[in-house]
Amino acid sequence: HEPTGIVEDDRLRLIFTCCHPALAPEARVALTLRLLGGLTVAEIAQAFLVPETTMAQRITRAKKKISVAKIPYRVPSAEDLAQRVNGVLAVIYLVYNEGYLSSSADASPIRDEL
């Protein structure tokens, strides 16, 4: 087992990587929920209490900003973790909520896969 830095859990490290401070806080969380949490745009929109089209646009703009600004996909250093922790906590909270009580009418009330 090789050292992986200050964050040893693979999933948590990915969440920290996706919650880049160059993105607006809502965009960080929404994009991470979509890419890593496996939530649908509709589920994310419901969590943020916004229309699905608004959330889809927010996620699309976040992806475009990453591409245009050439934001590197890398695990943040220990010094950079503090800038990202609020987004990471929001992601964990919303994934937990969705896993505990699904917002989707088509899904089981409890989502074991989350």
QUIVENHU-V473218 format. One record per pair of residues at least 12 apart in sequence whose C-alpha atoms are under 10 Angstrom apart, sorted by sequence separation. I is the first residue (numbers start at 1). J is the second residue. D is the distance in Angstrom with one decimal. If there is no record, write none. Layout:
I,J,D
I,J,D
//
This chain:
16,28,9.9
19,31,8.3
20,32,9.9
40,52,9.7
41,53,8.6
43,55,9.7
44,56,9.2
98,110,8.0
99,111,4.6
100,112,8.2
15,28,9.5
18,31,7.6
19,32,6.9
31,44,9.3
41,54,9.6
42,55,7.9
45,58,9.9
97,110,9.6
98,111,7.3
99,112,6.5
15,29,9.1
18,32,5.8
30,44,6.5
41,55,6.6
42,56,8.5
97,111,9.8
99,113,7.5
100,114,8.5
17,32,9.2
18,33,9.5
29,44,9.2
30,45,8.4
41,56,6.2
96,111,9.5
99,114,5.1
16,32,9.2
40,56,9.8
41,57,9.9
95,111,10.0
98,114,7.7
15,32,6.6
18,35,8.7
30,47,9.4
97,114,9.6
14,32,8.8
15,33,8.9
18,36,8.6
30,48,8.7
41,59,8.6
96,114,7.4
29,48,10.0
95,114,6.7
15,35,9.5
14,35,10.0
15,36,7.3
14,36,7.8
15,37,9.1
26,48,8.6
31,55,9.6
35,59,9.9
11,36,8.3
30,55,7.7
31,56,9.7
34,59,8.3
11,37,9.7
30,56,9.3
33,59,10.0
31,58,8.4
32,59,9.3
27,55,8.8
30,58,7.8
31,59,5.5
26,55,9.6
30,59,6.5
31,60,8.6
27,57,9.9
28,58,9.7
29,59,9.5
31,61,9.8
27,58,6.1
28,59,8.6
31,62,7.1
26,58,8.3
27,59,6.3
30,62,8.9
31,63,7.8
26,59,9.3
27,60,9.3
24,58,9.6
27,61,8.2
28,62,7.6
27,62,5.9
28,63,9.9
26,62,9.6
27,63,9.2
23,61,9.5
24,62,8.2
23,62,6.6
22,62,9.5
23,63,9.5
23,65,7.7
22,65,8.6
23,66,8.1
22,66,8.4
20,66,9.2
48,94,9.5
22,69,9.1
47,94,7.2
23,71,9.9
47,95,9.8
22,71,8.3
44,94,8.6
47,97,9.0
20,71,8.5
44,95,9.7
47,98,8.5
20,72,9.5
20,73,9.1
20,74,9.7
37,91,8.1
44,98,9.3
17,72,9.4
18,73,7.7
20,75,9.8
32,87,9.0
36,91,9.5
37,92,8.9
39,94,9.8
43,98,8.1
17,73,6.8
18,74,8.7
20,76,8.7
28,84,9.2
32,88,8.8
39,95,8.1
47,103,8.3
17,74,6.0
18,75,8.7
19,76,9.6
29,86,9.3
30,87,9.5
33,90,9.6
37,94,9.2
38,95,9.0
46,103,7.5
16,74,9.4
17,75,5.0
18,76,9.6
29,87,5.7
33,91,6.3
37,95,6.5
46,104,9.4
14,73,9.6
16,75,7.0
17,76,6.2
21,80,9.1
25,84,9.2
28,87,6.6
29,88,7.4
32,91,7.1
33,92,8.9
36,95,9.8
37,96,9.9
39,98,8.4
43,102,8.6
44,103,9.4
14,74,8.9
15,75,9.3
16,76,7.0
17,77,9.8
20,80,9.4
21,81,9.9
27,87,9.4
28,88,8.8
29,89,9.2
30,90,9.6
31,91,9.6
32,92,10.0
39,99,9.9
43,103,6.4
13,74,9.6
14,75,7.3
16,77,10.0
20,81,9.7
25,86,8.4
26,87,8.2
29,90,6.7
30,91,8.1
33,94,8.1
37,98,9.7
42,103,9.1
43,104,6.8
13,75,6.6
14,76,9.7
19,81,9.6
21,83,6.4
25,87,6.4
28,90,9.6
29,91,5.7
33,95,7.3
42,104,8.4
13,76,8.4
20,83,8.3
21,84,6.4
24,87,9.8
28,91,8.9
29,92,9.4
16,80,9.4
17,81,9.3
19,83,8.9
20,84,6.6
26,90,9.4
30,94,9.9
40,104,9.4
16,81,7.2
19,84,5.8
25,90,9.5
29,94,9.0
16,82,9.9
18,84,9.0
19,85,8.2
21,87,8.9
16,83,9.6
17,84,8.6
19,86,8.9
20,87,8.7
7,75,9.1
16,84,6.3
19,87,5.9
20,88,9.9
7,76,9.4
15,84,9.2
16,85,7.4
18,87,9.2
19,88,6.6
5,75,8.8
6,76,9.5
7,77,9.5
15,85,9.6
16,86,9.9
18,88,8.8
4,75,9.4
5,76,9.3
6,77,8.0
7,78,8.5
16,87,8.2
17,88,9.4
5,77,7.9
6,78,6.3
15,87,8.7
16,88,6.1
19,91,9.1
5,78,7.9
15,88,6.2
16,89,9.7
7,81,9.3
14,88,9.8
15,89,9.5
6,81,9.3
13,88,9.7
16,91,9.9
38,113,9.4
39,114,9.1
12,88,8.1
15,91,7.8
37,113,9.8
38,114,8.1
15,92,8.8
37,114,7.3
12,92,9.0
//
